[in-house]
Amino acid sequence: MSNDRETLDRPRRGIRRVLTAVAALAVGATALTACGTSGSGSSEPTVRLGYFANLTHALPVLGVSNGQLQQALGSTKLETQTFNAGPAAIEAVNSGAIDATFIGPNPAISAWTQSAGSAIKIVAGATSGGAEFVVKPDITDSPDSLRGKTFATPQLGNTQDVALRYWLKQKGLSAPKEGGGDVYVAPQDNAQTLDLFKQGKVDGGWLPEPWASRLVQEGGGKVLVNEKDLWPKGQFVTTHLIVSQKFLESSPDKVKALLQGVVNTLNTVQANPIKAKADVNAALKTLTGKALDETVLARSWDNLTITVDPIASSLQTDLDHAVDVGISKPADLNGIYDLTILNSILTAAGKAPVSAQGLGKQ
């Protein structure tokens, strides 16, 4: 097992170095572009938005591709940048390279806590659900079956990584981030996980969609845990929208226009989900060069709930779980949400407002 873990660690370290370098170059290039625009004397208003080219970011993927975000912004130009991981997106926000980004809960919590509550605000939701623990067919949920196995997650400390470690702890199994526990958790790129799972070099993974479905459909895995079964009413935040506090304070009109575009895009999804699913897949093909297989797409889509509700009730629990498994330190999340602009849009349209659950303005 130690040799196998070293084999896993080597490509993972290499991938992490490459991703870090690429992210740094991307952030640097974006920052230089922004500085160049400013230096040229151009006064064209812009909103710089980040998102990921995957299914759990279906709202921005669709809203960018079909023009609804740009349409809502009117004369304000929408500039977009795609990311592969949360830390790179947070770095872009913190450096001023982008104004807002769709992102998972744990990176948002980190940005909030590390800045003592001064860097970002969560202003809307995007996706609930869409994560599963997929394993080899012979593995059960008994401690004896899980002990000694190697399971993958997308990134150390990300939402799925915390979920797996916490679930294992409830089974009486240790999975410390330093290794050496009852179960070895291998954070790595999702594409690498799929390849290693097919090769039998990892025993499964706690992954977001569409990767969970790909392990089932392409790798012959079985679902041991659908994460929504662990949450009240099956709801937990997977993706939400954050903005820099500086941008929110200086340009609330632009934030409102952006959020109007997000709500409009959600209306499009709800009006015709079959077409929206196909349009998102076409947009992903443009972004990544490859569309999702239709069976993977159908399974993944049904496992998600696309919503502007940030499911604030799950955020504190998410942090508590991260603290419990040694990934994060205790922190005060009070004030992390500002849902006032979103709720003004929703109520004006005759829709129910969403709740910050006591963790900010609503």
N, C-alpha and C positions, 0 to 999 in steps of 0.2 A: 504493500500500500504506500510506503514512503516513496518508492521510486515513481509510482503513479502520480503521487501528489507533486513531486518535483517536476514531472512532465507537465502537469497542469499549471504549475506555478510559472514555469519558464515562459510559455507563450502568453500567459496572462500578464506577466510583468512587461513583456515586450509590447503587447497590445496597449497596456496602460501608458507606457512611455510614448508610443506613437500617437495615441489619442490625445495625450496631454500636449504633445508638440503641435498636432494639427489644430487642437482647440486654441492654443496660444496664438498660432499663426492666424487663425480665423478671426479671433478677437482683435488681434493687432491690426489686421487688414481692415476690419470694420471700423475700428477706432480711427485709423488713418483716413479712411474714406469720409467719416463724419467730420474730422478735423479739416480735411481738404474742402468739403462743402462750405463749412463755416468760414474758412480762410478766404474762399473765393468771393465772399460777400453775398452769396445766395441767401435769400430770405424765404425760400420755399418751405412751407411747413411740412413736417414729416412725422410719422410714427414708425419707430423701428421695433419690429416684433420678431421674437424667436419662437420656434416650435420644433417638434420632432417629426420626422417622416415615418410615423407608425400609426397603427389603428387607434391606439388610445388617445391620439391627438386628432381624431376625426374632425372635430369642429374647426380648428384652424386649417387643417389640410383642405377641407371642403371650402371654407370661407375665403381662403386665399385663391384657390383654383377657380372658383365660379365667380369671383369678383365681388362677393357680397360685403366683405370687409372694406375693400377699397370704395365701393359705392357708398357705404355709410359714412366714410371719412370725407367724402366729397372732394374738395380741392386740396385736402391734406394728403400728401403722398405716403403710401404704405411701402415701407422697405422691410423685407423679411430675411431671416437667416435661420437655417435649420441646424440642429445640434444632435449629437448622438448620446449625450449624457448630461445629467442635471448640473454637475459642478461647472462644466464649461459654460452653460447658459447663465448660471449665477454669476460667474466671473464677468461675463459680458454685461450683465446688469450693473454689477458693482463698479465696473470700469467706465460706465457711461456709454458703452458701445451700442447697447440697445435700451429701449425704454420699458419694454414689457416682454414677458415670455410665458408660454404654457409650460408647465413643469409638474413633477410629482410632489407629494407632500413633504418628504424628508429633506430634499434640498431647500425647499422653502423654509422649513423650520430652522435649518442650519443657517440660512442667510439672515433670518430674523434674530436668532440667538447670538450669533457671532458679531452682529452689529449693534447689540443691545437694543433691538427694536427700532433701528433708525433707517434700515436699508429698503425694505419692501413692504407692500401690503398685498394681501390676497383680495382680489376684487370680483372674482367669479369662479364658478366651477366649470368643468368640461366633461369629465367622465367619472362614472362610478363603476366599480367592479372590474372584471376582465383580468383576473389573475388566478392561476391554478398551480398546484403541486403535482407534477406529472412524473411518474416513476416507471421502472421496469415492471412488467406484468406480475412477477413473482413476489414483489415487495408488498408488505401489508403495513398497517399503522401500529403494529406492536413494537415495543422498544427493541426486542430481540431481532426483529427483521430489519430495523433501521440502523442499529448499532454497527459501526465500522464502514458504513456506506459513504459515498461522496456525492453530494448534491450541489448543483450550480444555482447561482443567482446572478442578476444582471450587473450588480456593482456592490461593493462593500458599503453597507449603511443605507442602501436605497430601500424603497418601500418593501419590495419582495424579499430582500435580504433580511430585514428586520422580522418580517412575517414568518419566514422559515425558522430562524433562530428561536423566536419566541414560541412557536408551535412545538419545536423539538424540546424546549425547556419544560413545557407543560407535560411532555411525555417522560420527563425525568432524565433527559439526555442533554449533555453539554455539547456546545458547538461554539467555543470561543473564537473571536476573530483572529487570534494569534495561532489557531490550530491546536492540535494535540488533545482534542476532546473526544467524546464518544462518536460524534459524527463530524466529518470534514465538509465544511461549506466552502465552495470554490467560486468566488465572484469572478465573472468573466463575460466577454461579449456574447450576446445571445446566439449569434450565428455559430460561434465556436462551440457553444453548448449543444446545439443541434447536431453538429458534426461528431462531437465526442460521444454523445448519447447513441448515435447510430453505430459508432465503433465499439460501444460497450465500455468506454473509458470513464464515463460518469453514470451514476445510477438514476439520475433524474434531475429535475430543476423546478424551483418555484419561480414562475415566469409570467410576465404580462402577455396579453394578446398582441400579435398573432402567434407568438412563439410557443405558448402553451399548446395551442391547437396544432402547430406544426410538429411538436414532439409526439402528439397523439396520432395525427394523420400520416406523417412521413416517417416517424421513428418507431411507431408501434407501441408507444407508451400508454399507460392508463392513468386516469385522474385519481389520485389518492385524496386530495383535498381541493375543493372549489372554495376559494377564500371567502366568497360572499356568504357561505354557510356559517362563517365564524363571526359575522357582524349582525347587529340588530337590523331586522328588515332586509338583510342582504345588501346593505348600502355602506360603502366606504369610498373615500376619495382616492382616485387613481391619478387624475390630472386636474389641475386648476390653473387659473390665470393670475399671475402676479405682475405688479408694476413697481417701478422704483418710486419711493416716496417723493423724491425730488420732482419727478415727472407728474405725479398725481397732484402735487401742490401747485406746480407752475402751469399745468395744462389740463385742468379737469374737463374742459370741453372736448379735448382730443380723447381722453379716457372714455368719456360718455359716448362719443361717436364710435370708438372701437367696440365698446360693449354693446351698442346698438347693432353693430354688424354681427357680433357673436350671437345675440338673441335672434336676429333675422336668419342666421344660418341654422340655428336650432329649429326655428319654425320650418325651414326647408326640409330638414331631416325628418321632422315629425309628420309633415304633410305627405311625404312620399319616401318612406324609409328604403324601399327596394331600389329606387333610382339613386337615392343618396349613397347607399352602399356601393353601387356600381361606380358612381362618380368619384367617391373617395378612393376606390381601388385604381381607377384610371389616373387620378392625381398622384397616388403613390408610385405608379409606374413611371410617371414623368419625373418624380423626385429621386427615385432609387434605381430606375432602369428596369424594374421587374414588378409586375403585378402579382398579387397573391393568388394562389390556386383557388378556384371557386369553392371547393369544399372547405378549405381552411378559412376563406373569407366568411362563408355562411356560418360556420361554427363560432368563429371569433366574434362576429358582429352580434350574434345572439347572446354572447356572454358579457356584453357591455351594456351600460345604460348611459346614453349621451344626455347631459343635463347641465344647466348653468348653476344648479345648486352645488355649492362646494362641499356639501356633506360635512359641515363644520363639527358635527358631533363626533366624527371619527378622528379628528386631528389630535386632540389631547391624548386619546387612547393610543394613537400611533406613536406619539412621543413617549408615553409611559412604557410602551413595549420596548422601544429603543433603549431607554434608560435601564430597563430590567435586564436586557441582554448585554449591557456594557457598550453599546454603540454610541449613545448620547449621554449628556449630563442633564440633570433636571433643569427646567427653564420655565419662565413665565410667558405664556403665549397670549396674555391679555393684550388686546390691541392689534393683533396680527391681521384681522379682517377689517376691511372697509367696504361694505356692501351697499352703501347708501345710493350710489349712482345706479348700480344694477337694479336695486329695488324700485327706484324712481321710474326706470324704463318698464319694469314688469308691471307695476301698479297702473301706469299710464295705459298699458295694453290690456288691463283688466285681468291680469294674472296674479297669482299669490306670490308675495315676497318670500325671499329665502332668509334663513336664520344664521346668525354668527354664533349662536349658542353661548352668548356671554363673553366671547373672545374678541369683541370689537364692535364697530359701528354697523348698524343695519337699517 
